[in-house]
């Protein structure tokens, strides 16, 4: 019985990190899927393909902010392998990646704060709040994301 328990413990200890890595990859991919949906809606409103709504504007900004606050937690050492589009530069240039995350957090936080409780009053206010966030997405993707 002791041998079985020891074997079971070792098996769990050896396999848990693999499951944990898949979880962080899946989590960060899901966060980016949400960001992609928000960016898509923002782009459609900015191009006036979709009528601007302050409720939708607020939802975009709040979602981008929520992702910005959590996203950096899902890049532990060793999570660059597997089904991921994260570039190796995330781990080889951690200071640069952290600077991009800080820019994302700052712009997203300011955008969400500017939207207030009711959302940006009009398309111009939404544009002013969301464009800095989308710019930080673009610069981060240029350096730290493997393109499709």
Residue, then its C-alpha position, 0 to 999 in steps of 0.5 A: x500500500x505504501x508503494x502504491x501511495x508513493x507511486x501515486x504521489x510521484x505520478x501526480x507530482x510529475x504530471x501536475x506541472x504539465x496540466x498547470x502549464x496547459x491551464x496558463x496557456x489556455x487561460x491567456x488564450x481565452x483572455x486574448x479571445x475576449x480582447x479580440x472580441x472587444x477590439x473587434x467591436x471597438x473597431x467596428x464602432x470606430x469605423x461606424x460599421x456598428x452604431x456607437x453605444x455608450x453601454x458597448x463602449x463601456x463594456x469594451x473598455x472594462x473588458x480590456x482593463x480586466x484583461x490588462x490587470x490579469x494577463x501578465x500572471x499567465x507567463x510563468x517560465x516554461x510556458x512558451x512551449x505547446x499550443x501558444x503564440x507567445x514569442x520567446x522574447x517574453x522570457x528572453x526580454x522580461x523587462x521589455x515584456x513587463x514594460x509592455x504590460x505596464x503600458x497596457x495596464x496604464x492605458x486600459x485603466x485610464x480608458x476604463x476610468x474615463x468611461x465612467x459608470x455610463x460609458x463614454x458619452x459619444x464616439x469621440x470620447x470612446x475613441x479618446x479612451x480606447x485608441x491608447x489601449x489598442x495601440x498598446x495591444x499593437x506594440x505588444x503583439x509586434x514584439x511578443x506575439x507570433x503572427x498568424 
